[in-house]
Amino acid sequence: MGKILVTGGTGYIGAHTVVELQNNGYDVVIVDNLSNSDVKILDQIKTITGTKPAFVKLELRDKAALAVFLNEYSDISGVIHFAASKSVSESVKNPLLYYDNNISTLVNLLNALAGKRVNFVFSSSCTVYGEPDVLPVTEQAPIKKAESPYGNTKQIGEEILKETANAVDDLKVIALRYFNPVGAHSSALIGELPNGVPQNLVPFITQTAIGKRKELTVFGDNFDTPDGSCIRDFIHVVDLAKAHVAAIKRMEAAQMTAAYEVFNIGTGNGYSVLELIHTFEKVSGEQLNYRIGQPRDGDIVKIWGDVSLAQKELNWKAENSLADMLASAWAWEKYISENPF
């Protein structure tokens, strides 16, 4: 069993995936430029698993440094690629940042790995579907024009990987199209740690509940949904992390039916923003101060996934409820308020 390289491994989803990899006996090395994460997460991972993963601070846009790294870690057999900028609203304001960071880093990584036999898991997104015509959305749904530069970088990334995997014999790729990851590890030692103002809903909810934020804005309540707020398929980050381990195991067991495969990773259920708020209030006992604001550019009205293919082929299933997700996110928020990073 070779090493698994996790790019962006000190980030939110990356750290949870490193924990699950180590719990499954994998030897992990993380590269991260720490632009949206904290190096202290490595000690938190060690507390959870008993093992501190190898770590190299590295900017994937630096080709020379990447070559040196791969020369030193020549026994890498698998790569899970998280390193990317991920805010829809920020990408609308600063598209060039997203094309530079999300596309050039992927191309650099693939070029640096050329000639090496590698199993590659790509962190993709349900944003590739745009506003779907049919719900739940399956992997066969058309890839529509992206609603944001962020979504477009995921579409382009998938195309690059599919074409490269089909062109070379030594690269196998599974792209995981996540729905909305939320929650934190049951230990409350790792979770979502946004820099500055959160771009995602759940950290904004928990920060408002604990008093870091004055109020929460719900972006629109007049959409074509039962309560007027947007609907998403939210998935517990630990369930999502376990899907990455399942993808690596599928490739190691030579179970793939093609050089490039795609799976939806979610719960298969749609929850509205207001439903999320009310569920949080129930599990936390806190009343949230929220107001209704204007809809945001780039937001999808409603989307949830058909995840039956992942359940069948990856032998994986999301196990945590919405209440579990929000209770764990609240436990994490309380932990970091007492143990600041």
C-alpha positions in Angstrom: 0.0 0.0 0.0 1.7 3.2 -1.2 1.4 6.7 0.2 -1.7 8.7 -0.4 -1.0 12.4 -1.3 -3.8 14.7 -0.1 -3.6 18.2 -1.6 -5.3 20.8 0.6 -5.3 18.2 3.4 -5.4 20.7 6.2 -8.6 22.2 4.9 -12.1 21.3 6.0 -12.9 18.2 3.8 -9.2 17.4 3.5 -8.6 17.0 7.2 -11.6 14.8 7.7 -10.5 12.6 4.7 -7.0 12.3 6.2 -8.5 11.0 9.4 -10.6 8.4 7.5 -7.6 7.4 5.4 -5.4 6.9 8.5 -8.2 5.0 10.3 -8.1 2.6 7.3 -4.4 2.1 7.6 -3.2 4.4 4.8 0.1 6.3 5.0 -0.7 10.0 4.2 1.3 13.0 3.1 -0.4 16.4 3.0 0.6 19.3 0.8 -1.1 22.6 1.5 -0.2 26.3 1.1 -2.2 27.1 4.2 -4.1 29.9 2.4 -7.4 28.8 3.9 -6.4 26.5 6.7 -4.3 26.3 9.9 -1.2 24.1 10.4 -2.5 23.3 14.0 -5.0 20.9 12.3 -2.1 18.4 12.0 -2.0 18.1 15.8 -5.8 17.7 16.0 -5.6 14.9 13.5 -2.9 13.2 15.6 -5.1 13.5 18.7 -7.9 11.8 16.8 -6.0 9.0 15.0 -2.8 8.7 17.0 -0.7 9.5 14.0 0.5 12.9 12.7 0.5 12.9 8.9 3.5 14.0 7.0 3.1 17.6 5.9 4.9 19.8 3.3 3.9 23.4 2.9 3.7 23.7 -0.9 2.2 26.0 -3.5 1.1 23.8 -6.4 1.6 26.7 -8.8 5.4 26.4 -8.1 6.4 23.7 -10.6 10.0 23.4 -9.3 8.9 22.9 -5.7 6.3 20.3 -6.8 9.0 18.4 -8.7 11.3 18.3 -5.7 8.4 17.1 -3.5 7.5 14.3 -5.8 11.1 13.2 -6.1 11.3 13.0 -2.3 7.9 11.2 -2.0 8.4 8.7 -4.9 6.2 6.0 -3.4 2.9 7.9 -3.8 0.3 5.6 -5.4 -2.8 7.7 -4.8 -3.8 11.3 -4.9 -6.8 13.0 -3.5 -6.9 16.6 -4.9 -8.8 19.1 -2.8 -6.5 22.1 -3.2 -8.7 24.8 -4.8 -10.5 28.1 -4.1 -14.2 27.3 -3.3 -16.4 30.3 -2.9 -19.1 30.8 -5.5 -19.6 34.5 -4.6 -15.9 35.3 -4.5 -15.4 33.6 -7.9 -18.1 35.9 -9.4 -16.1 38.9 -8.2 -12.6 37.6 -9.0 -12.8 35.0 -11.8 -9.1 35.1 -12.7 -8.1 34.1 -9.2 -10.2 31.0 -9.6 -9.0 30.0 -13.1 -5.4 30.5 -12.0 -5.6 28.6 -8.7 -8.1 25.8 -9.6 -7.0 25.0 -13.2 -3.2 25.7 -13.2 -2.7 23.7 -10.0 -4.5 20.7 -11.5 -2.5 20.9 -14.7 0.8 21.3 -12.8 0.0 18.3 -10.6 -0.9 16.1 -13.6 2.2 17.1 -15.5 4.4 16.4 -12.4 2.8 12.9 -12.0 3.2 12.0 -15.7 4.7 8.5 -16.1 3.8 7.5 -12.6 1.0 4.9 -12.0 -1.5 6.8 -9.9 -5.1 6.5 -8.6 -6.5 10.0 -8.6 -9.6 11.2 -6.8 -10.9 14.7 -7.8 -12.9 16.9 -5.5 -15.7 18.0 -7.9 -19.1 19.5 -7.2 -22.7 19.3 -8.0 -22.3 22.9 -9.3 -21.3 21.2 -12.6 -25.0 20.5 -13.2 -26.1 24.1 -13.1 -29.8 24.5 -12.5 -31.0 20.9 -13.2 -34.1 20.2 -15.3 -34.9 16.9 -13.5 -34.6 16.1 -9.8 -33.0 14.2 -8.2 -30.0 14.8 -10.5 -28.1 11.8 -11.8 -24.6 11.5 -13.1 -26.1 11.3 -16.6 -27.7 14.7 -16.3 -26.4 17.3 -18.9 -23.5 19.5 -17.8 -25.0 22.9 -18.3 -23.3 26.3 -18.5 -21.9 26.9 -15.1 -23.6 29.5 -12.9 -20.2 30.8 -11.6 -16.5 30.8 -12.4 -16.1 28.4 -9.5 -18.5 25.9 -11.0 -16.8 26.3 -14.4 -13.4 25.4 -12.9 -14.9 22.1 -11.7 -16.4 21.4 -15.2 -13.0 22.2 -16.8 -11.2 20.2 -14.2 -13.3 17.2 -14.9 -12.8 17.6 -18.7 -9.0 17.8 -18.2 -9.0 14.7 -16.1 -11.3 12.6 -18.3 -9.2 13.5 -21.5 -5.9 12.8 -19.7 -7.1 9.5 -18.2 -8.3 8.4 -21.6 -5.0 9.4 -23.2 -2.5 7.7 -20.8 -2.5 4.2 -19.3 -1.1 5.0 -15.9 -3.8 7.4 -14.6 -7.1 6.2 -13.2 -9.5 8.9 -12.1 -12.7 9.1 -10.0 -14.4 12.4 -9.8 -16.7 12.9 -6.8 -19.4 15.4 -7.3 -20.2 16.6 -3.8 -23.4 18.1 -2.7 -23.1 20.5 0.3 -20.7 19.2 3.0 -21.5 20.4 6.6 -20.8 19.3 10.1 -17.7 18.3 12.0 -15.9 15.2 13.4 -17.6 13.6 16.4 -14.6 14.5 18.5 -15.2 18.2 17.8 -11.4 18.5 17.2 -11.7 19.3 13.5 -14.4 21.1 11.5 -15.0 24.0 9.1 -12.6 26.8 9.9 -13.3 29.7 7.6 -10.9 32.7 7.4 -12.8 35.9 7.9 -16.5 36.1 7.1 -17.8 32.5 6.3 -18.9 31.9 2.7 -20.9 28.8 3.6 -24.2 28.7 5.4 -23.6 26.4 8.4 -20.5 28.2 9.8 -22.5 31.4 9.5 -25.4 29.8 11.4 -23.1 28.6 14.2 -21.1 31.9 14.4 -24.4 33.8 14.7 -25.6 31.5 17.4 -22.5 31.9 19.5 -22.4 35.7 19.0 -19.5 36.1 16.5 -22.0 37.4 14.0 -24.8 39.8 14.6 -27.3 38.2 12.3 -27.7 35.6 9.5 -29.0 36.6 6.1 -31.2 34.2 4.2 -30.6 35.0 0.5 -34.2 35.0 -0.8 -37.5 33.5 0.4 -39.5 33.8 -2.8 -38.1 30.9 -4.8 -40.3 28.1 -6.3 -39.8 25.9 -3.2 -42.2 24.9 -0.4 -41.0 27.6 2.0 -39.5 30.0 -0.6 -35.9 29.4 0.4 -33.2 27.5 -1.7 -33.0 23.8 -1.4 -29.7 21.8 -1.2 -28.6 18.2 -0.5 -26.5 18.6 2.6 -24.1 15.8 3.6 -22.1 15.2 6.8 -18.4 15.8 6.1 -17.4 12.5 7.7 -19.7 10.6 5.3 -18.1 12.6 2.5 -14.6 11.8 3.7 -15.5 8.1 3.8 -16.5 8.3 0.1 -13.0 9.3 -0.8 -11.6 6.2 1.0 -14.2 4.1 -0.9 -13.0 5.6 -4.2 -9.3 4.8 -3.5 -10.3 1.2 -2.5 -12.3 0.8 -5.7 -9.3 1.8 -7.8 -6.9 -0.3 -5.8 -9.1 -3.4 -6.3 -9.2 -2.7 -10.1 -13.0 -2.5 -10.0 -13.3 0.5 -12.3 -15.2 -0.1 -15.6 -13.4 2.8 -17.3 -10.3 5.0 -16.8 -12.5 7.9 -15.6 -15.6 7.5 -13.5 -18.0 10.0 -11.8 -20.2 9.6 -8.7 -22.6 11.9 -7.0 -21.9 12.1 -3.2 -24.8 13.3 -1.1 -27.7 12.0 1.0 -30.3 12.1 -1.8 -32.5 14.4 0.2 -33.2 18.1 -0.3 -33.3 20.5 2.7 -34.2 24.1 2.5 -32.2 26.9 4.1 -35.1 27.7 6.5 -35.4 24.0 7.3 -31.7 24.0 8.2 -32.1 27.0 10.4 -35.1 25.5 12.3 -33.4 22.1 12.7 -30.3 23.9 14.1 -32.5 25.8 16.6 -34.0 22.5 17.7 -30.7 20.6 18.2 -28.8 23.5 19.8 -31.6 25.1 21.9 -30.5 28.5 20.4 -32.7 31.1 18.8 -31.1 32.4 15.6 -31.2 36.1 14.6 -31.8 36.0 10.9 -33.3 38.2 8.2 -34.4 37.7 4.6 -32.1 39.3 2.1 -31.8 39.6 -1.7 -30.9 36.5 -3.8 -27.2 36.1 -4.6 -25.6 35.9 -8.1 -24.7 32.3 -9.1 -27.0 30.5 -6.6 -29.0 27.5 -7.7 -32.6 27.4 -6.6 -32.9 23.7 -5.8 -30.7 20.7 -6.3 -30.4 17.3 -4.7 -28.8 14.2 -6.0 -29.5 10.6 -7.0 -26.8 8.8 -5.1 -27.7 5.2 -5.9 -24.7 4.7 -8.3 -22.2 5.6 -5.5 -24.1 3.3 -3.1 -23.9 0.4 -5.5 -20.4 0.8 -7.0 -18.5 2.4 -4.1 -20.3 0.3 -1.5 -20.8 3.5 0.4 -23.8 5.3 1.9 -24.3 8.6 3.9 -25.3 7.6 7.4 -25.7 10.9 9.3 -29.0 12.8 9.6 -29.4 16.6 9.2 -29.7 16.8 13.0 -26.4 14.9 13.3 -24.7 17.3 10.9 -25.9 20.4 12.7 -25.3 19.1 16.3 -21.7 18.3 15.3 -21.2 21.7 13.7 -22.4 23.3 16.9 -20.1 21.2 19.1 -17.2 22.3 16.9 -18.2 26.0 17.1 -18.3 25.7 20.9 -14.9 24.0 20.9 -13.1 26.7 18.8 -14.7 29.4 20.9 -13.0 28.0 23.9 -9.8 26.8 22.1 -9.2 29.4 19.4 -6.9 28.6 16.5 
